[in-house]
């Protein structure tokens, strides 16, 4: 993930060159910077949430159980509706890392991507136009492919916009970019506008030429914030660095498949694999709340019975899911009566009650 200045010549070595202080003073963490923290977990877990967390972590670890360099990235696990409703413990275990992203898809949906505390393990949630979540997926790899693959196709010959009054170097920079996007990207190329003589007219001209793409990446760390935005041209990115006071430090254009600051390395993913294994081992000893009484529910229309011990094969509900944790769209697999059309079976006297 250089401004030149005059540096005074001082004696930096030898006796008397350093202040005689017994204590070191460390810089405080800048205000407003969010660092990834160890998740704060509840003292106990609900049985359904514990089952989901154990199952998903076990699956991820099994899929990663090979030398990381040989893995067919991306690896993915899509949460079903029941798992999404019982993902509270999993959410806390995975936590949130430094990098997040948003991607606008061609069908109008939006992906909201969050790196977890395990670098290279990503949570990708998809939302429709009504802001309803329609998918939840865990992806393992350097970076989710949708971030850099969701781009419109560029024109064969990029056309430069008409020049504005007062331009200094904007047209020359745009011409350089246009020439580079005609060729496959072999190695990253950075144009640091902060170090070049450009004025407001140049920036306006470049903004118009580059436009906005479909992806935006945000990275927060110690004392800095990085924002990476895609442009009209695949492989051309606007990269801005801010300090903790939201002051722009670097304004750059990077030509690359994806800027390196957002990509997890092989070593990162190896560490994530170890972290996931340790988390699963710890999870095996995690305290569970006492099991609630098993409540069976009967359909008022066709008398079909939902038994949590059996689940529901039609809706792919695994055994152990209580009736009140079924997804909202679930209905009777026989007559399609909604959840509100069920009543509790009183096991004591073989009768039913609303």
HURAKA-V407453 format. One record per backbone hydrogen bond with DSSP energy under -0.5 kcal/mol. NH is the residue of the N-H (numbers start at 1). CO is the residue of the C=O. E is the energy in kcal/mol with one decimal. If there is no record, write none. Layout:
nh: [NH NH]
co: [CO CO]
e: [E E]
//
This chain:
nh: [4 8 10 12 17 21 26 33 34 35 41 45 50 51 52 53 54 55 56 57 58 59 60 61 62 63 64 65 66 70 71 73 74 75 77 79 79 84 85 86 87 91 92 93 94 95 97 100 101 102 103 104 105 105 108 110 111 112 113 113 114 115 116 117 119 121 122 122 123 124 124 125 125 126 127 128 131 134 135 137 138 139 139 140 141 147 148 149 150 151 158 167 173 174 175 176 177 178 179 180 181 182 183 186 189 191 192 193 193 194 195 196 198 203 204 205 206 207 208 209 210 211 213 216 217 218 219 220 221 223 224 225 226 227 228 229 230 231 231 232 234 236 237 238 239 239 240 241 242 243 246 249 250 252 253 254 255 256 256 262 263 264 269 270 271 272 273 274 275 276 277 278 279 280 281 282 283 284 285 286 289 296 297 298 299 300 303 306 307 308 310 311 312 316 317 318 320 321 321 322 325 326 330 332 336 339 341 342 343 344 345 346 346 347 349 350 351 353]
co: [2 6 8 10 14 19 24 30 32 33 39 287 46 47 48 49 50 51 52 53 54 55 56 57 58 59 60 62 64 67 68 71 140 140 138 77 136 80 81 82 84 87 88 89 90 91 115 218 113 216 111 214 103 109 105 127 103 125 101 111 123 99 121 94 117 118 120 139 114 122 137 112 123 135 110 132 128 126 126 124 77 122 137 75 120 144 145 145 146 149 156 164 169 170 171 172 173 174 175 176 177 178 180 184 255 253 190 191 251 251 192 193 196 199 200 201 202 203 204 205 206 207 230 102 228 100 226 98 224 221 221 242 219 240 217 238 215 233 236 210 232 233 254 229 237 252 227 250 225 247 243 241 241 239 191 237 189 235 254 259 260 142 265 266 267 268 269 270 271 272 273 274 275 276 277 278 279 280 282 283 45 294 306 343 304 341 299 297 305 306 307 307 317 313 312 316 308 308 318 320 322 323 327 337 332 330 338 339 298 353 296 344 351 345 346 346 346 344]
e: [-0.8 -0.6 -0.6 -0.8 -1.8 -1.7 -0.6 -1.2 -0.6 -0.7 -0.7 -1.8 -2.5 -2.4 -2.1 -2.4 -2.6 -2.5 -2.6 -2.4 -2.4 -2.2 -2.6 -2.5 -2.3 -2.3 -1.4 -1.1 -2.8 -2.2 -1.5 -1.8 -0.5 -2.3 -2.2 -0.6 -2.5 -2.4 -1.9 -0.9 -1.0 -3.1 -1.7 -2.3 -2.5 -2.2 -3.8 -2.6 -2.6 -2.3 -2.3 -2.5 -0.6 -2.8 -1.7 -2.6 -2.9 -3.2 -3.0 -0.6 -2.5 -3.0 -2.9 -3.0 -0.9 -2.4 -0.6 -3.5 -2.9 -0.6 -3.4 -2.4 -0.6 -2.4 -2.8 -2.2 -2.0 -3.0 -1.3 -2.5 -2.8 -2.6 -0.5 -3.0 -2.4 -1.4 -0.8 -2.0 -1.3 -1.7 -0.5 -1.2 -2.3 -2.4 -2.2 -2.0 -2.3 -2.7 -2.1 -1.8 -2.3 -0.6 -1.4 -0.6 -1.8 -3.0 -0.6 -1.0 -1.7 -1.0 -1.1 -1.0 -1.6 -2.0 -2.4 -2.3 -2.6 -2.5 -2.0 -2.2 -2.9 -2.3 -2.3 -2.0 -3.5 -3.3 -2.7 -1.8 -2.2 -0.7 -1.1 -2.3 -3.3 -2.6 -2.9 -2.6 -2.5 -0.5 -1.1 -3.1 -0.5 -2.0 -2.8 -2.9 -0.6 -2.8 -2.6 -2.2 -2.9 -1.6 -2.0 -3.5 -1.3 -2.9 -2.4 -2.6 -3.2 -2.0 -0.7 -1.6 -1.6 -2.4 -2.1 -2.3 -2.2 -2.1 -2.3 -1.9 -2.5 -2.8 -2.1 -2.4 -2.2 -2.4 -2.3 -2.2 -2.3 -1.5 -1.2 -1.5 -2.3 -0.6 -2.1 -3.2 -3.1 -2.6 -1.2 -3.7 -0.7 -0.6 -2.1 -2.3 -2.1 -0.6 -3.1 -0.7 -3.8 -0.5 -1.0 -0.7 -1.6 -1.7 -1.7 -3.1 -1.9 -0.6 -1.9 -1.4 -2.5 -1.6 -2.5 -0.6 -3.7 -1.1 -0.7 -0.9 -1.1 -2.6]
//
